[in-house]
Amino acid sequence: MSILIKNAYIVTMDKDGDGVIPNGFLLIENNLISKIGDNSASAADGIAADTVIDAKGAILMPGLSNTHTHLGMTLLRGFADDMALQSWLESKIWPAEANLTAEDVYYGSLLGCLEMIRSGTTAFCDMYFFMDETAKAVEVAGIRGCLAYGMIEFGDEEKGNKELETNEKFVKNWQGKANGRITTMYGPHAPNTCCQSFIGRVKAVSERDGVGVHIHVLETEAELNHMKENFGVCSVHHLDAVDFWNTSKVPILAAHSVWMSDGDIRIFAEKGVTVSHNAVSNMKLASGIAPIQKMLDAGISVTLGTDGCASNNNLNLFEEMKTAALLQKIGTMDPTALPAKTVVEMVTVNGGRVIDKQTGVLKVGGKADMILVDLKKANATPVFDVYSHLVYSAAGSDVKTMIVDGKILMQDYKVLVMDEEEVMRKAKERALSLAEKIEVQK
């Protein structure tokens, strides 16, 4: 199948080519970009394609990558808000998760995929339970998923063996499936929920299998204090002692990374660790302000994630972009911190490097993952700087069309790959059933 998109305001994010083409065209053949260029002289008029999309009045850009989610938690949207972290976990989230079923996670994941399609996210990294069900949802939805089974063993060797076995089986069964749209990682939850020796084993297995590791690190001050009290060092140095952060063989994705010292930042920069910044979740749970500008200045690749819907309430990366930019400005008291173009790079180029290196940029030979953002709206008028517009003015609801792997998933606001009403109905049923179970157990 071939798709021609013409008359678009193209934001390529390609540092080696034209960054912005005010009136451009792009040709997709099968699942790859075969041509891209300036259409001011009607260059696209002679190109034949199975499908032609007139993108006049819209920005064509790479799809967004959400590098930290817990998609099954979409069912817990609004279930527990405005609470202190520990009571939020102990009285609400953990009891809910103890009652989750495979069917719950499937419909929660499908709902999450629908929300991401609606708001411009073409790819995501996920860590949770019943990950076979999330993978099945990704197959149906047509987007990209880099998926990890979330492992927690609390120093229990027997439990650790079972957790690692589950993750190994998941990697074996799903790596490269759905025409390569599904990739996998290993998911040790965090340094304060998995012991050092277990995380070392996970790293060795990941290198054997050639897939990366996705881990929470230094999300809260409580974690920082726990690690120092029990081991004399913070989480980053604790794992550096076993060379965990070395990315010479496989990538490491560190979610949150809020309580990072200058020394921690140096380790991440030297070892090539990628950070997933989750600004909204960190604010909502009062976890703190991650030193993102310092990380970028040190050369760390920083991406954006939303975290799960229990601690964010949505999966909207446009909201995340704006919040991340504003949070760094007020956190550093510097209005020049984290400028708009850098934020767009984080959610496209940098995120693409984590999930699929052939995405995140619009260039010939790259995979055809892209979105059209509607400019024919009041909040989009006028546009002086396209990067400023995308970060400070645009909304997830402005995304009108999405293409992933050369397939149109949504066109002119109509989702083509699933029955929206049915997905929302089933997800609501599962959420209410889950809440009833928890109520009965009180």
Secondary structure per residue as TSV (DSSP state, phi and psi in degrees):
chain	resnum	aa	ss	phi	psi
A	1	M	-	360.0	138.1
A	2	S	E	-118.6	144.0
A	3	I	E	-132.0	126.6
A	4	L	E	-107.8	124.9
A	5	I	E	-111.2	123.0
A	6	K	E	-129.0	164.2
A	7	N	E	61.1	32.7
A	8	A	E	-99.3	150.1
A	9	Y	E	-86.8	99.2
A	10	I	E	-93.0	125.7
A	11	V	E	-108.8	101.3
A	12	T	-	-80.4	-29.2
A	13	M	-	63.0	17.7
A	14	D	-	-93.7	109.5
A	15	K	T	-69.1	-21.1
A	16	D	T	-91.9	-4.6
A	17	G	S	-130.0	-155.9
A	18	D	-	-75.2	117.9
A	19	G	S	-65.6	-41.9
A	20	V	E	-131.8	131.2
A	21	I	E	-120.1	102.8
A	22	P	E	-58.2	-33.9
A	23	N	E	-135.6	92.3
A	24	G	E	-125.4	171.9
A	25	F	E	-131.2	158.3
A	26	L	E	-146.1	132.3
A	27	L	E	-112.4	129.2
A	28	I	E	-109.0	128.3
A	29	E	E	-124.6	122.7
A	30	N	T	59.1	-119.2
A	31	N	T	-112.9	16.1
A	32	L	E	-121.3	155.3
A	33	I	E	-81.5	120.4
A	34	S	E	-104.1	-26.5
A	35	K	E	-146.6	146.4
A	36	I	E	-152.5	137.4
A	37	G	E	-175.9	-174.2
A	38	D	E	-83.1	130.2
A	39	N	-	-107.5	14.6
A	40	S	T	-62.4	-25.2
A	41	A	T	-104.0	28.3
A	42	S	-	57.6	39.0
A	43	A	G	-63.7	-25.1
A	44	A	G	-83.7	-10.0
A	45	D	G	-62.4	-29.8
A	46	G	G	-93.0	5.7
A	47	I	-	-92.8	126.6
A	48	A	-	-91.8	142.0
A	49	A	-	-152.5	153.2
A	50	D	S	-63.3	-38.1
A	51	T	E	-130.3	134.0
A	52	V	E	-119.5	128.9
A	53	I	E	-116.8	120.6
A	54	D	E	-87.5	109.5
A	55	A	-	-100.0	23.8
A	56	K	T	-59.0	132.2
A	57	G	T	83.1	20.6
A	58	A	E	-142.4	150.7
A	59	I	E	-88.7	129.8
A	60	L	E	-103.7	123.8
A	61	M	E	-147.3	166.5
A	62	P	E	-60.8	149.5
A	63	G	-	-65.2	157.8
A	64	L	E	-87.6	148.6
A	65	S	E	-115.5	123.2
A	66	N	E	-99.9	106.8
A	67	T	E	-92.9	8.2
A	68	H	E	-156.0	107.5
A	69	T	E	-138.1	165.9
A	70	H	-	-131.0	83.8
A	71	L	G	-62.8	-33.8
A	72	G	G	-61.2	-21.6
A	73	M	G	-75.5	-1.7
A	74	T	G	-57.1	-29.9
A	75	L	G	-66.7	-18.7
A	76	L	G	-99.1	16.4
A	77	R	T	-58.1	118.5
A	78	G	T	76.7	6.5
A	79	F	T	-71.7	-31.8
A	80	A	S	-150.8	105.0
A	81	D	-	-125.1	161.1
A	82	D	S	56.8	45.5
A	83	M	-	-128.0	155.1
A	84	A	-	-66.6	147.1
A	85	L	H	-54.5	-49.3
A	86	Q	H	-65.9	-43.0
A	87	S	H	-70.9	-31.9
A	88	W	H	-59.4	-45.6
A	89	L	I	-69.1	-53.5
A	90	E	I	-71.0	-38.0
A	91	S	I	-95.3	-17.2
A	92	K	I	-124.1	-60.9
A	93	I	I	-71.2	-50.5
A	94	W	H	-63.1	-42.4
A	95	P	H	-60.7	-37.4
A	96	A	H	-66.1	-46.1
A	97	E	H	-65.9	-29.4
A	98	A	H	-65.8	-20.5
A	99	N	T	-102.6	0.4
A	100	L	-	-64.5	142.2
A	101	T	-	-113.8	167.7
A	102	A	H	-58.0	-41.9
A	103	E	H	-63.8	-37.7
A	104	D	H	-57.5	-49.7
A	105	V	H	-67.3	-35.0
A	106	Y	H	-61.7	-50.9
A	107	Y	H	-73.1	-32.4
A	108	G	H	-63.4	-41.0
A	109	S	H	-68.4	-40.0
A	110	L	H	-64.9	-40.6
A	111	L	H	-62.5	-41.5
A	112	G	H	-62.7	-41.1
A	113	C	H	-62.0	-41.0
A	114	L	H	-61.4	-45.7
A	115	E	H	-62.0	-39.3
A	116	M	H	-69.1	-39.8
A	117	I	H	-59.4	-43.9
A	118	R	H	-64.2	-25.7
A	119	S	H	-118.7	16.1
A	120	G	T	96.5	4.6
A	121	T	E	-91.0	116.1
A	122	T	E	-96.6	-14.1
A	123	A	E	-150.5	149.0
A	124	F	E	-151.0	155.4
A	125	C	E	-107.6	133.0
A	126	D	E	-132.6	145.8
A	127	M	E	-138.3	117.6
A	128	Y	E	-166.8	-159.7
A	129	F	S	-106.0	166.7
A	130	F	S	49.0	49.0
A	131	M	H	-69.6	-18.9
A	132	D	H	-58.2	-36.0
A	133	E	H	-71.3	-38.1
A	134	T	H	-64.9	-39.4
A	135	A	H	-62.3	-40.9
A	136	K	H	-62.6	-39.0
A	137	A	H	-64.7	-39.0
A	138	V	H	-63.2	-40.8
A	139	E	H	-56.3	-46.3
A	140	V	H	-68.2	-44.4
A	141	A	H	-74.6	-28.5
A	142	G	-	89.9	1.1
A	143	I	-	-91.2	-177.5
A	144	R	E	-99.1	140.6
A	145	G	E	-135.0	128.3
A	146	C	E	-106.4	103.5
A	147	L	E	-113.3	140.8
A	148	A	E	-135.8	138.6
A	149	Y	E	-77.8	127.0
A	150	G	E	-78.3	115.9
A	151	M	E	-104.7	129.4
A	152	I	-	-130.8	126.3
A	153	E	-	-130.3	-10.9
A	154	F	T	46.9	37.7
A	155	G	T	76.9	7.0
A	156	D	-	-89.8	109.6
A	157	E	H	-60.6	-43.3
A	158	E	H	-62.9	-44.7
A	159	K	H	-64.6	-39.6
A	160	G	H	-61.0	-40.4
A	161	N	H	-61.3	-42.5
A	162	K	H	-67.3	-42.3
A	163	E	H	-62.4	-45.8
A	164	L	H	-66.0	-37.7
A	165	E	H	-61.9	-40.7
A	166	T	H	-63.0	-43.4
A	167	N	H	-67.3	-39.5
A	168	E	H	-61.1	-43.4
A	169	K	H	-63.1	-40.7
A	170	F	H	-62.9	-45.3
A	171	V	H	-60.0	-45.6
A	172	K	H	-61.2	-40.6
A	173	N	H	-79.5	-26.5
A	174	W	H	-120.0	-14.4
A	175	Q	T	-58.2	121.4
A	176	G	T	82.5	4.3
A	177	K	T	-73.6	171.2
A	178	A	T	57.3	49.9
A	179	N	T	58.9	31.4
A	180	G	T	87.1	-1.3
A	181	R	T	-71.3	-23.6
A	182	I	E	-103.2	120.4
A	183	T	E	-122.1	169.3
A	184	T	E	-131.6	161.9
A	185	M	E	-143.0	169.5
A	186	Y	E	-94.8	143.1
A	187	G	E	-126.9	63.8
A	188	P	E	-62.5	127.3
A	189	H	-	-58.3	-56.6
A	190	A	-	-168.3	161.4
A	191	P	T	-66.1	-20.1
A	192	N	T	-96.5	0.7
A	193	T	T	-121.5	-7.4
A	194	C	S	-133.7	133.0
A	195	C	-	-74.0	161.5
A	196	Q	H	-58.3	-43.4
A	197	S	H	-65.9	-37.2
A	198	F	H	-65.5	-45.5
A	199	I	H	-63.8	-34.2
A	200	G	H	-62.9	-40.8
A	201	R	H	-62.5	-42.9
A	202	V	H	-59.3	-44.3
A	203	K	H	-60.9	-42.6
A	204	A	H	-63.0	-41.5
A	205	V	H	-67.8	-38.3
A	206	S	H	-63.6	-39.5
A	207	E	H	-67.6	-38.4
A	208	R	H	-59.7	-42.0
A	209	D	H	-89.2	-9.5
A	210	G	T	71.7	29.9
A	211	V	-	-124.5	158.4
A	212	G	E	-80.1	-177.1
A	213	V	E	-125.4	134.5
A	214	H	E	-116.7	120.8
A	215	I	E	-143.4	143.4
A	216	H	E	-79.3	141.6
A	217	V	E	-149.6	133.4
A	218	L	S	47.8	47.1
A	219	E	-	-71.6	-35.4
A	220	T	S	-131.2	160.6
A	221	E	H	-66.5	-30.7
A	222	A	H	-61.1	-40.5
A	223	E	H	-63.7	-44.7
A	224	L	H	-56.9	-48.0
A	225	N	H	-66.5	-40.2
A	226	H	H	-59.7	-46.4
A	227	M	H	-66.5	-41.2
A	228	K	H	-67.5	-39.4
A	229	E	H	-67.6	-36.2
A	230	N	H	-93.5	-27.0
A	231	F	H	-128.2	-6.8
A	232	G	S	82.1	-3.1
A	233	V	S	-141.2	167.1
A	234	C	-	-79.5	175.4
A	235	S	H	-58.8	-41.3
A	236	V	H	-64.5	-48.1
A	237	H	H	-69.6	-33.2
A	238	H	H	-59.7	-43.0
A	239	L	H	-84.7	-24.1
A	240	D	H	-65.7	-26.4
A	241	A	T	-63.1	-23.0
A	242	V	T	-111.1	20.0
A	243	D	T	57.4	32.6
A	244	F	T	-64.4	-36.4
A	245	W	T	-78.5	-3.8
A	246	N	-	-66.2	117.7
A	247	T	-	-105.0	20.8
A	248	S	S	-66.2	-25.1
A	249	K	S	-109.0	-39.2
A	250	V	S	-140.5	151.2
A	251	P	-	-74.1	152.3
A	252	I	E	-121.5	127.2
A	253	L	E	-110.5	114.6
A	254	A	E	-104.6	109.9
A	255	A	E	-81.9	142.0
A	256	H	E	80.1	-78.1
A	257	S	-	52.1	49.6
A	258	V	-	-80.3	-48.2
A	259	W	S	-95.2	55.7
A	260	M	-	-92.1	129.4
A	261	S	-	-84.1	171.0
A	262	D	H	-60.8	-35.8
A	263	G	H	-66.7	-39.4
A	264	D	H	-61.9	-42.5
A	265	I	H	-62.9	-39.9
A	266	R	H	-62.3	-41.3
A	267	I	H	-62.2	-47.2
A	268	F	H	-61.0	-42.0
A	269	A	H	-65.7	-44.0
A	270	E	H	-67.9	-36.5
A	271	K	H	-89.8	-12.3
A	272	G	T	83.7	27.8
A	273	V	-	-74.2	139.4
A	274	T	E	-97.2	137.1
A	275	V	E	-106.5	137.8
A	276	S	E	-105.8	110.7
A	277	H	E	-88.3	128.2
A	278	N	-	-121.8	74.4
A	279	A	H	-60.9	-47.4
A	280	V	H	-65.5	-46.7
A	281	S	H	-61.4	-43.3
A	282	N	H	-62.8	-34.8
A	283	M	H	-73.0	-43.6
A	284	K	H	-64.4	-37.4
A	285	L	T	-94.0	7.3
A	286	A	T	53.3	42.2
A	287	S	-	-79.1	-26.2
A	288	G	-	128.8	-178.9
A	289	I	-	-110.8	115.3
A	290	A	-	-68.9	141.0
A	291	P	-	-79.2	65.7
A	292	I	H	-65.8	-41.8
A	293	Q	H	-62.3	-39.0
A	294	K	H	-61.8	-40.8
A	295	M	H	-63.9	-45.4
A	296	L	H	-63.0	-41.3
A	297	D	H	-62.5	-30.4
A	298	A	H	-82.0	-8.4
A	299	G	T	96.8	11.2
A	300	I	-	-75.3	139.1
A	301	S	E	-81.2	115.2
A	302	V	E	-110.2	134.3
A	303	T	E	-119.1	179.3
A	304	L	E	-120.6	141.5
A	305	G	-	-135.7	160.7
A	306	T	-	-98.5	-19.6
A	307	D	-	69.7	-174.2
A	308	G	-	-78.5	164.3
A	309	C	T	-71.0	-11.7
A	310	A	T	-74.6	-25.8
A	311	S	T	-116.4	8.1
A	312	N	S	-135.0	-40.3
A	313	N	S	85.4	-11.3
A	314	N	-	-150.7	174.0
A	315	L	-	-117.1	32.1
A	316	N	-	-88.7	104.2
A	317	L	H	-73.9	-21.1
A	318	F	H	-65.5	-43.6
A	319	E	H	-62.4	-39.5
A	320	E	H	-64.8	-39.4
A	321	M	H	-59.8	-49.9
A	322	K	H	-64.1	-44.3
A	323	T	H	-62.6	-43.2
A	324	A	H	-60.4	-43.4
A	325	A	H	-64.1	-46.4
A	326	L	H	-68.3	-37.1
A	327	L	H	-64.8	-40.1
A	328	Q	H	-66.8	-35.8
A	329	K	H	-65.2	-45.2
A	330	I	H	-76.4	-31.5
A	331	G	H	-67.6	-33.7
A	332	T	H	-99.6	-8.0
A	333	M	T	54.6	41.4
A	334	D	-	-136.2	109.9
A	335	P	T	-68.3	-10.9
A	336	T	T	-91.5	-6.1
A	337	A	S	-66.5	145.2
A	338	L	S	43.9	69.8
A	339	P	-	-67.4	163.0
A	340	A	H	-57.0	-46.5
A	341	K	H	-61.8	-37.5
A	342	T	H	-63.5	-39.8
A	343	V	H	-63.6	-42.5
A	344	V	H	-64.0	-37.9
A	345	E	H	-61.6	-40.2
A	346	M	I	-60.2	-38.9
A	347	V	I	-92.6	-5.2
A	348	T	I	-119.5	-76.4
A	349	V	I	-58.5	-54.2
A	350	N	I	-67.2	-40.9
A	351	G	H	-65.4	-36.3
A	352	G	H	-62.7	-37.5
A	353	R	H	-60.7	-32.5
A	354	V	H	-74.5	-45.1
A	355	I	H	-92.9	-46.1
A	356	D	-	-159.2	113.1
A	357	K	T	-64.8	-10.8
A	358	Q	T	-92.4	9.7
A	359	T	-	-122.0	177.8
A	360	G	S	91.5	-11.8
A	361	V	S	-141.4	142.5
A	362	L	-	-96.5	105.2
A	363	K	-	-153.0	158.4
A	364	V	T	-59.6	131.1
A	365	G	T	94.7	-13.5
A	366	G	S	-79.9	158.5
A	367	K	B	-70.2	147.3
A	368	A	-	-86.0	75.3
A	369	D	-	-116.6	111.1
A	370	M	E	-158.5	164.5
A	371	I	E	-134.9	155.6
A	372	L	E	-110.2	126.2
A	373	V	E	-108.1	121.9
A	374	D	E	-68.8	127.2
A	375	L	-	-102.2	-3.8
A	376	K	-	-88.8	57.2
A	377	K	S	-140.8	156.8
A	378	A	G	-60.3	-41.9
A	379	N	G	-72.7	-5.7
A	380	A	G	-106.9	11.3
A	381	T	-	-122.1	126.4
A	382	P	S	-86.3	176.3
A	383	V	-	-119.3	110.7
A	384	F	S	-95.7	-37.6
A	385	D	-	-135.3	118.6
A	386	V	H	-65.3	-35.5
A	387	Y	H	-69.9	-40.9
A	388	S	H	-60.1	-42.2
A	389	H	I	-62.0	-45.4
A	390	L	I	-63.8	-35.4
A	391	V	I	-86.2	-44.4
A	392	Y	I	-100.8	-18.8
A	393	S	I	-116.3	-40.2
A	394	A	-	-70.7	157.8
A	395	A	-	-127.9	158.9
A	396	G	G	-57.6	-31.6
A	397	S	G	-72.0	-7.2
A	398	D	G	-83.3	-9.6
A	399	V	E	-73.5	120.1
A	400	K	E	-105.2	-27.3
A	401	T	E	-142.1	141.9
A	402	M	E	-135.4	136.0
A	403	I	E	-126.2	130.3
A	404	V	E	-132.1	129.3
A	405	D	T	56.4	33.7
A	406	G	T	80.2	7.4
A	407	K	E	-114.8	135.4
A	408	I	E	-79.3	116.1
A	409	L	E	-93.3	-31.8
A	410	M	E	-144.6	134.4
A	411	Q	E	-134.7	126.8
A	412	D	T	49.3	48.9
A	413	Y	T	72.4	3.3
A	414	K	E	-101.8	118.1
A	415	V	E	-74.7	127.6
A	416	L	-	-103.2	-9.3
A	417	V	S	-105.5	-3.9
A	418	M	S	-158.6	161.1
A	419	D	-	-85.8	103.1
A	420	E	H	-57.4	-46.4
A	421	E	H	-62.1	-41.4
A	422	E	H	-66.8	-42.5
A	423	V	H	-62.0	-45.2
A	424	M	H	-67.0	-37.8
A	425	R	H	-64.2	-46.9
A	426	K	H	-65.9	-40.0
A	427	A	H	-65.2	-40.3
A	428	K	H	-63.5	-41.9
A	429	E	H	-59.4	-46.2
A	430	R	H	-65.5	-39.0
A	431	A	H	-65.0	-44.4
A	432	L	H	-67.3	-38.6
A	433	S	H	-63.1	-40.5
A	434	L	H	-63.8	-43.6
A	435	A	H	-63.4	-37.1
A	436	E	H	-65.2	-40.6
A	437	K	H	-59.8	-43.4
A	438	I	H	-66.8	-40.0
A	439	E	H	-62.7	-42.3
A	440	V	H	-62.7	-33.8
A	441	Q	H	-80.7	-10.2
A	442	K	-	-67.7	360.0
